[in-house]
Each structure stands twice: as structure tokens, then as C-alpha cells.
Amino acid sequence: MELKKCVAIITGGASGLGEATVRRIVANGGKAVILDVSEEKGVRLAEELGEHVVFLQADVTREEEVKAAINIAIETFRNIHVLINCAGIGVAEKVLGKNQPHDLSTFAKVIQVNLIGTFNIIRLVAYKMAENAPNEAGERGVIINTASVAAFEGQIGQAAYSASKAGIAGMTLPIARELARYGIRVMTIAPGLFETPLFATLPEEARKSLGEMVPFPSRLGYPAEYAHLVQSIIENPMLNGETVRLDGAIRMQPK
């Protein structure tokens, strides 16, 4: 699938990995729909990048908001060829805290946003993608999710986050197998330590220390490198049903 012929929806597209992906898609001739809860950042990015980008405010966990956004996207650009799921939250909390056990509502919220939110938009966008005319290779669409290395090596305090990301990795293959008949590919990226807004709040010394944990290159990953892999997945028709680690060979320690 050629990026310059694609219309892509990017959840969490107003910042971090999502923003870098929006920028790469537009730079390569594609059209992007930013789906995010942050109106200020989303509007600013859309205005900066011009007519081939539209911002739509929506919470991925809310069915009606997502449906409305998808309909507007199709009205604006006619089709949706690609979905990139970058929306997510992270909470650090131990199962056995100092004064009480892990808050159940916190665990549920992380699962709701990261896992159920991802599934919610997959099912709704795939329903529309199945109506696309296939290209010469028979492709109708590509869906790319974002897990994490925490799906495989979750650290202490990451029970909720790791469970949500492991769920994303776990549903990749069965969904890919189901949607194969429609010419829709499904992939997941599992990033390691990346320079995102969360890491930007840390002191420089702490960021440097985290980067040195990565075997090579010994630094935090750049969002543009995530976006580069997104492009490679879109353009390579044999990539399907797999979770790809993007982590510089890091394997996370317990803490």
C-alpha cells in the first residue's frame, strides 16, 4: 500500500509517537486524521500541517464519539485505508501498596483505555475498511497497534499497564486472521524506551541513565523511528499478524 495514496486515522495523534506518525504520513503525501482528547494540541498540529490533516476530538473508549469521528473522516477524505493506534495511558501502582492493595478502579481504567479503547476503534474502522475497493494487491486496509516491551517484561508496579499491552499483542494474530479475507492486515509495534511527553518531564540525568540501559543504540528511541516503522509496515504487504519489538535489544529488569 502506497503511503501517498493513504488516508490514515491516528489515535493519540496530537503528541508523542502519534504526532511523529502524523508528520511522516503527511510528509510522504498521505492524508491524516488526528483523533485525540487534547483539542489544543490537535488543532495546533492540524493547522501547522495544512489541508491534508484534520483534527477530530474523541475518546477511544466512547463508541458514539468514535463512530461520529469515523463518519466525519470519511466525509472529508472519502476513505480510511490505515488505522494507527497510539492512544494510551500509563499508571504505576503496586499490587500490594504501603497502605492498601492496588486500586481496582485504576486497573480497570488502564485496561479500558489501552486495551478496550484499541479494540473499540479497530472494530469500527475495520467495518468501514471492508467496504474499500481493493488495490492491485488485494489490500483494503492496514491496522497498526501500539503495545510495549512491558507486555513481555513488565516491571514491578506495571501490572495494569503490562496486562493492557499484553492484551493488544495477544489479539493481533486472531484479528489479522479474521480480517485476512477482507484484505486488511493487522500489526502491532512494541516500543521500548522512547522520548515521549512522559519522559520529557524527567531530569536530563534520569533520561540519560534510562537511555544507557539500551544495548544499542544506547539512548532513548526517537518518535520519528516509530513513525519510520509504521511506514515500513504500511508499504510491506507481507507484514501481517505480528508484534514487532522496537527496542534496541533491551530486556527490562524487574525494577
Buried (B, 14 or more C-beta within 10 A) or exposed (E): BEBEEBBBBBBBBBBBBBBBBBBBBBEBEBBBBBBBBBEEBBBEBBEEBEEBBBBBBBBBBBEEBBBEBBEBBBEEBEBBBBBBBBBBBBBEBEEEEEEEEBEEEEBEBBBBBBBBBBBBBBEBBBEBBBEBEEBEEEBBBBBBBBBBBBBBBBBEBBBBBBBBBBBBBBBBBEBBEEBEEBBBBBBBBBBBBBBBEEBEEEEEEEBEEBBEBBEEEEBBBBBEBBBBBBBEBBBEBEBBBBBBBBBBEBEBEEE
